[in-house]
C-alpha cells in the first residue's frame, strides 16, 4: 500500500480486478488485519462465541435468513422490547408448528429497563422458567443496547461469575458494574473474541442510529477490539461495522448475478469517516483512493463498489465505519 | 448561557420547565439564531422560497401530511427515481380523481443521471411538456441530491439565467457549473434564504444516509448558511437538520397528549456531533448539559427530551446535527 503522504488520488478500476488474498505463511502479512463481514454466510458458527442481539425495531428479513443467522450464533439476547419484535416476527411466519417455533427460537436472556416488553411477551417467556432469563436493569444512564453488550461479554468470558451474581442480583446496574470489574481484573488482552450480530440498531429514529454508531466506536476501544459488532440495517439491505485503523484486508464476494438478463452487479460499499478525519488507501474498489483525506464535513466515498475478485485492501489512519450491500443470496 | 469553560455537568429537569422566547426588541438577543424546525406546521409557506425535494426512497406519510407539505412549498423537485416514488405514492391514494391528482402534484423539475426513472414515469411527465422539466445531468462525480440542490438554488436565485441556459444545455454537468459561477459572481452574502424539505435521504442504505449528513454540513458551509436543509426520516418518525455553531434558540412545541389515558409525551431530541467534537450548553431539555464535551467516539446525548414550554436554548462550539421526533399532529 502507498504511504500516508504524497499525492491524493482517485483511480477508476474495471469492474473485474484481480487481487491476492494475503497468505498466512508470508511474514510480511503478519500485521494485516483480516475482516470477513459475511462469515456467517457459510452457515457455520465460525466463532463459537457469537451472539444474535435483537433490539426494539421491527424485524424484516426472509425467514430462511433468520433461521440461518439464529442457528449460526450460539447465544440469543433480546434487549427489552426486542422480545416483542421476536415474537411478532415468528408470529408472521406462524404455521401448524407455530407454538413450537416460538419455543424453539427463544432468547437466552431478555435484559433492559423493561419498560417496553409487553405483559403478554413477559408471561410467554416467564412460563419457560430458567430457559429464558429476564433481567431488570433500571439505570437510565445506559441504554438497553449497552446493557445487552455487557451481558453478552459476561456470558462468554465470565459465565460462572454471572450465574453466581444472579442469586443476589442488583437490579439497578449490577450487570454493568460486574462486567467492568471483571474485565479490569482479568485484563482486556485476556478476553475471548466475541462476534455480536445486531438487528434493529440502524435505520430507525436517527438519534438511535447515531447511538449505535457511538457504541460501535466505544465498544471497539473499550474492549480493545475483542468485541466485534455487526449491525444489520433495517430491511436487511446492508450491514454496518467498524474497520480498525491500520492495514486491513476485507475478504468478500464482490458480485452477484442479477435476475435481469443475468447482469452482474458489484457490491456497494461506503467508507464512512463518521468519527474523525481519516486518510485512506484502498486497492480493489471501483473507485480506489490513494492518500485520500476523508471526513464527514468534507468528502466521503459513498456508493462505491467492490471490484477486487477476492475483496480489497484498505489502510486507514483512524477507525472507520463501513457498510456493505447485502445480496439476496448472501444468507440463503 | 454558561461560558465554554468550567465544570462539565448534566442536570435533570422536571418535564415542565418555563423558558422565555428571546424578544426581538432586546439588543442582547441580536446574536441569537432562531431555529423553527416545524415552521411548515403552520401550513403556511413562511418562506416563499421553499422547496420540497423527493429522493429515490419509498414515501411513507399520511396523505393529509403530504398535501400540507406540498402546498406549503412553492417548488417541487424529484431527483431521478424520486419521480417514480412520487407517482407510486399518489397511486396508493388513488380514487376517482386519481389522474387529476397525478397531474396536480407534478414536480417542476426532474433532475439527475436519469438511470432510475422508469420509461412509464418518464412518458407520463414528458407528456406534460413544459410543465415538468426533465433535466439530464450525467456526471458521476456528484449525486442526484447534489444536482437537485444546485438546481433549487438556481431556480430561486438565478431564475432568468437558469431558463436561458436550458436553451443550450450542457447535459454533463451544466447545472452545477452554472450554479458555481453565478454564486461566486454574486457573492454568497447576497443569496436569498432558501428552505429545502427533503424526503428520502435518511433511513435507507447507510452510505446514502451518511451522504445526506455529509451534504448537510457541506451545503451549510458552501452557501454560508443561506440554504437550509431539513430531512424527513423514513417513516416520518423524526426530522434531521443542522444547528449552526454559536447561540441558538429552538422554538418548538414540546409535548403532545398521547392517546393512552391522555398521558403527555415530551418530544424526543438527539444532539448528534457527527462531524467533530462539540462543547454544548443547553437550557430547556430534560437532561440539560453544561460545558458538555460530546463526540461520536465518546459521549452523545441521544433519547433526550424537550422540557422547556417554548423550546430550548443551545450554544455549541461547532455545527451540530440534531433530530426531533415528529408528533402525529405536527403536520395534521
Interface residues (C-beta under 8 A of the other chain):
Chain A: X143 X202 X203 X204 X205 X206 X207 X208 X209 X210 X211 X213 X214 X217 X218 X221 X233 X234 X237 X238 X240 X268 X269 X270 X272 X274 X275 X276 X295 X296 X297 X298 X299 X300 X302 X303 X304 X319 X321 X323 X325
Chain B: X143 X202 X203 X204 X205 X206 X207 X208 X209 X210 X211 X213 X214 X217 X218 X221 X233 X234 X237 X238 X240 X268 X269 X270 X272 X274 X275 X276 X295 X296 X297 X298 X299 X300 X302 X303 X304 X319 X321 X323 X325
